[in-house]
């Protein structure tokens, strides 16, 4: 199949119109020798899409910006040097679409940390200067390292949120717990788009999972997802005193950190245990923590970005084997439906992930 010179998508012209996308046409980037071209089938809505559209993390680099980085599509073309992906395969693309593939990070399964990495949207290609466009679109192009074959057992709409939300939580879980987490206790903060998948993956790895939320309103759902215990931090005064030396690892999936008492969470970690935060708030928001919170148990605090291809393939295999599925609401993609879903997601009105579908009708 011939790759179109122009792609179609739903984009915005400026941050003030973040929830008013319109149908746009734009020139495609050049297809390099290691690139894969997808005809998109569906795309999940990530909170990062909203932060980007609003200009909360960085200025918009285009006046027709298309977001979306939880992309599932059918391969219609591959570059001459692509090895393990062929035309006709069903594949996914996440939040990164290219890196140098020559640095130490790229060569050691840490390619998502490459200093030259190119985001799937609103990011400059270091070879061509092209500003990338996301997956609310007819087609997507990415380097083969960032294109993940989807197991037959996973439906496209189910697989889409795994491309970003799933991989974002899976990488720190498997790096800190290993592939067998039996006997380990893991805390998951925030029962949202990230957290509801983190609970499922931590459970699948064999961990004892404790879900944290400010209220008990999501307790039943958290237990249904696979949590073994639930703590409503806003309702259980001094909750941390009952959980001293309990946790081998805590993963923060909440994007809002206002009111999150980091000192309390650090106090319940075992010796040398780690607290990792993957939920990203607006740039100006910061954690408040006392240096003394690290002394009593030699704990550490860190973060994580996406995941490697090696981790993505393992995650997809595990999801297929363990029947791990995001809780999704499917939305046939139109300009109006994009705007509505973006607004609802910004207001927290989703359980727990929107997935745009019916791309064939919208773009063909």
C-alpha positions in Angstrom: 0.0 0.0 0.0 1.3 3.5 -0.9 1.9 5.8 2.1 -0.2 9.0 1.7 1.8 12.2 1.5 -0.8 13.8 3.7 -2.3 12.5 6.8 -5.6 13.5 8.5 -6.2 14.1 12.2 -8.1 16.1 14.8 -5.8 19.0 15.9 -5.9 22.4 17.6 -4.3 25.7 16.5 -3.6 27.2 20.0 -3.7 26.2 23.7 -6.9 28.3 24.3 -8.7 25.8 22.0 -7.4 22.7 23.8 -10.8 21.0 23.8 -12.0 22.3 20.4 -10.1 20.1 17.9 -10.9 20.3 14.2 -10.2 18.0 11.3 -6.8 18.9 9.8 -4.6 17.7 7.0 -0.8 17.8 7.2 2.3 16.6 5.4 3.7 13.3 6.6 7.2 12.9 7.9 9.7 11.1 5.8 9.7 7.3 6.2 13.3 6.3 7.2 14.9 2.9 6.7 13.9 1.7 10.2 10.5 3.2 10.3 7.1 1.5 10.4 3.9 3.2 9.0 0.6 2.4 10.7 -2.9 3.0 9.4 -4.5 3.8 12.7 -7.4 1.7 14.2 -7.9 3.4 17.5 -6.1 5.6 20.1 -6.4 6.0 23.8 -6.8 9.4 25.5 -4.0 10.1 28.0 -3.8 12.9 30.6 -0.6 13.9 28.9 -2.7 14.9 25.8 -4.5 17.5 27.9 -1.4 18.9 29.6 0.2 19.2 26.1 -2.8 20.8 24.4 -3.1 23.3 27.3 0.6 24.2 27.0 1.1 23.2 30.6 4.4 21.4 30.0 5.8 23.2 27.0 4.6 25.5 24.2 2.7 24.1 21.2 5.2 23.5 18.4 2.5 23.5 15.6 -0.7 25.4 14.8 -2.4 22.1 13.8 -1.2 20.0 16.7 -2.6 16.4 16.9 -2.0 14.5 20.1 -2.5 10.9 21.2 0.1 8.3 22.0 -1.8 5.1 22.8 -2.0 4.1 19.2 -3.1 0.8 17.7 -2.9 0.3 13.9 -2.3 -2.0 11.0 1.2 -1.9 9.4 0.9 -0.6 5.7 4.6 0.0 5.0 8.0 -0.7 6.5 11.5 0.8 5.8 14.1 -1.3 4.0 16.0 -2.1 7.2 13.0 -3.2 9.4 13.5 -6.7 10.6 10.8 -8.1 12.9 7.7 -6.3 11.7 5.9 -6.8 8.4 3.0 -5.3 6.4 -0.3 -6.5 7.8 0.8 -6.8 11.4 -1.3 -5.2 14.1 1.0 -3.1 16.3 1.0 -0.3 18.8 3.0 2.9 19.4 3.3 4.7 22.7 4.6 8.0 23.9 8.0 7.8 22.2 8.6 7.2 18.5 12.3 7.5 17.9 15.7 7.7 19.6 19.3 7.7 18.4 19.8 3.9 18.9 23.5 4.5 19.3 24.0 5.7 22.8 24.6 3.6 25.9 21.0 4.0 27.0 19.6 2.8 23.7 21.9 -0.2 23.7 21.0 -1.3 27.2 17.2 -1.5 27.1 16.8 2.0 28.4 16.1 3.7 25.0 13.2 5.7 26.5 15.8 7.7 28.4 17.8 8.6 25.3 18.8 12.3 25.4 17.7 12.5 21.7 14.3 10.8 22.1 11.5 12.0 20.0 8.0 12.2 21.5 5.1 10.8 19.5 3.7 14.4 19.3 4.8 18.0 19.7 8.5 16.9 19.4 11.2 17.6 16.9 12.7 14.8 14.8 16.5 15.3 15.2 17.0 14.1 11.6 14.3 15.9 9.6 13.2 18.8 11.9 9.7 17.5 11.6 7.4 18.3 14.5 5.7 15.0 15.3 1.9 14.5 15.2 0.0 12.1 17.4 -2.5 9.3 17.1 -5.9 11.1 16.8 -5.1 10.6 13.2 -5.3 8.4 10.1 -1.7 7.3 10.2 1.4 7.2 12.4 5.1 6.7 11.7 7.6 5.4 14.3 11.0 3.7 14.4 10.7 0.0 14.7 12.1 0.0 18.3 9.0 1.9 19.4 6.5 -0.3 17.5 5.0 -3.2 19.5 3.3 -6.2 17.9 -0.1 -6.8 19.7 -1.0 -10.4 20.8 -4.1 -11.8 19.1 -5.7 -12.3 22.5 -5.9 -8.5 23.1 -8.6 -6.5 21.3 -7.4 -3.3 19.8 -9.3 -1.0 22.1 -8.1 -2.9 25.1 -4.5 -2.8 24.0 -4.5 0.9 23.3 -4.2 2.2 26.9 -1.4 -0.3 27.5 0.8 1.7 25.1 1.3 4.5 27.6 -0.6 4.0 30.8 0.2 0.3 31.0 3.9 0.6 30.1 4.4 3.6 32.4 3.3 1.6 35.5 4.7 -1.8 34.3 8.3 -0.7 33.9 8.9 0.5 37.5 7.0 -2.5 38.9 9.0 -5.1 37.1 12.3 -3.2 37.6 11.8 -2.9 41.3 10.0 -6.2 42.0 11.3 -8.5 39.3 9.1 -11.0 37.4 8.2 -12.8 40.6 6.9 -10.5 43.3 5.5 -13.2 45.6 5.9 -12.3 49.3 6.3 -8.6 48.5 3.9 -5.9 49.5 3.3 -3.1 47.0 1.4 0.2 47.5 -0.4 1.8 44.6 -1.4 5.5 45.1 -4.3 6.8 43.0 -7.0 4.7 41.4 -7.2 6.3 38.0 -6.0 5.7 34.4 -2.6 4.7 35.6 -3.4 3.2 39.0 -6.1 0.9 37.9 -3.6 -0.8 35.6 -0.8 -0.8 38.2 -3.1 -2.7 40.6 -3.7 -5.4 38.0 -0.1 -5.7 36.9 1.3 -5.8 40.5 -1.3 -8.5 41.3 -0.3 -10.5 38.1 3.4 -10.4 39.2 2.3 -12.0 42.5 2.6 -9.1 44.9 0.3 -8.3 47.8 -1.3 -5.1 46.6 -2.5 -2.3 48.8 -4.4 0.5 47.1 -4.3 4.1 48.4 -6.9 6.7 47.7 -8.0 9.8 49.6 -11.6 8.5 50.1 -13.2 5.1 50.2 -15.4 5.8 47.2 -13.3 3.6 44.9 -12.6 0.8 47.4 -14.9 -1.8 45.9 -13.5 -1.1 42.4 -9.9 -1.3 43.7 -10.6 -4.7 45.3 -12.3 -5.9 42.1 -9.2 -4.9 40.1 -7.0 -7.1 42.4 -6.1 -5.1 45.4 -5.8 -7.1 48.6 -6.2 -4.1 51.0 -7.3 -0.5 50.7 -6.4 2.6 52.7 -8.4 5.8 52.5 -5.7 8.3 53.6 -8.2 11.1 54.0 -10.5 9.1 56.3 -8.0 7.0 58.3 -6.2 9.3 60.7 -2.5 8.4 61.3 -2.9 5.5 58.9 0.8 5.2 58.5 1.4 4.2 62.1 -0.3 0.9 61.5 1.8 0.1 58.4 5.3 0.7 59.6 7.9 -1.4 57.8 5.2 -2.9 55.6 6.0 -1.9 52.0 8.7 -3.2 49.6 7.7 -0.7 47.0 5.2 2.2 46.5 4.2 3.5 43.1 2.5 6.9 43.0 0.1 7.0 40.0 -1.8 10.2 41.1 -1.3 13.2 38.8 -2.4 15.6 41.5 0.1 15.9 44.4 -1.6 18.6 46.4 -2.2 17.2 49.8 -0.2 14.1 49.2 2.0 13.7 52.4 5.2 12.1 51.0 6.7 11.9 54.5 3.9 9.5 55.6 4.4 7.2 52.6 8.2 7.1 53.1 7.7 6.2 56.7 6.0 2.9 55.9 8.8 1.6 53.5 11.1 -1.2 54.5 14.8 -0.6 54.7 16.3 0.3 51.3 12.8 0.3 49.7 11.8 2.8 47.1 9.0 5.2 46.3 8.5 5.9 42.6 6.2 8.6 41.2 4.9 8.3 37.6 1.8 10.6 37.8 2.8 14.0 36.3 1.3 17.2 37.6 1.6 20.7 36.1 5.3 21.8 35.9 5.0 24.2 38.8 3.8 21.6 41.3 6.4 20.2 43.7 6.6 17.6 46.5 7.4 18.7 50.0 9.6 16.3 51.9 11.9 16.3 54.9 15.4 15.0 54.6 14.8 13.2 57.9 12.2 11.0 56.2 15.0 9.1 54.4 17.2 8.4 57.4 15.2 6.0 59.4 14.9 3.3 56.7 17.4 4.3 54.0 14.5 4.6 51.6 14.8 6.4 48.3 12.6 8.5 46.1 12.5 8.5 42.3 10.5 8.5 39.1 10.3 6.6 35.9 9.5 7.2 32.2 7.6 4.9 29.9 9.4 1.6 29.4 11.7 -0.2 27.0 10.6 -2.4 24.1 11.7 -5.4 26.0 9.4 -4.5 28.9 6.6 -3.6 26.5 6.6 -7.0 24.9 6.7 -8.8 28.3 3.8 -6.5 29.5 1.7 -7.4 26.5 2.4 -11.1 26.9 1.4 -11.0 30.6 -1.7 -9.0 29.8 -2.8 -11.6 27.3 -2.0 -14.5 29.6 -3.6 -13.0 32.7 -6.5 -11.3 31.0 -5.4 -7.9 32.2 -7.7 -5.2 30.7 -8.0 -1.5 31.2 -11.5 -0.2 32.1 -12.4 1.7 29.0 -15.1 3.8 27.4 -15.0 3.6 23.6 -15.7 6.8 21.7 -16.2 6.9 17.9 -13.8 9.6 16.9 -15.1 13.0 15.5 -14.1 16.6 16.2 -17.0 16.9 18.6 -16.4 13.6 20.4 -12.7 14.5 20.9 -13.6 17.8 22.5 -16.2 16.2 24.8 -13.8 13.4 25.9 -11.0 15.8 26.5 -13.3 18.0 28.7 -14.6 15.0 30.6 -11.2 13.6 31.2 -9.9 16.9 32.5 -12.8 17.0 34.9 -12.1 13.4 36.1 -15.3 12.1 34.5 -14.0 8.8 33.2 -13.6 5.3 34.5 -10.8 4.9 33.7 -9.7 5.4 30.1 -11.2 6.8 26.9 -10.4 5.1 23.7 -11.2 6.7 20.3 -12.5 4.2 17.7 -14.0 4.0 14.3 -11.1 5.7 12.6 -12.0 4.2 9.2 -15.3 6.1 9.2 -13.6 9.4 10.4 -10.7 9.4 7.9 -11.8 7.4 4.9 
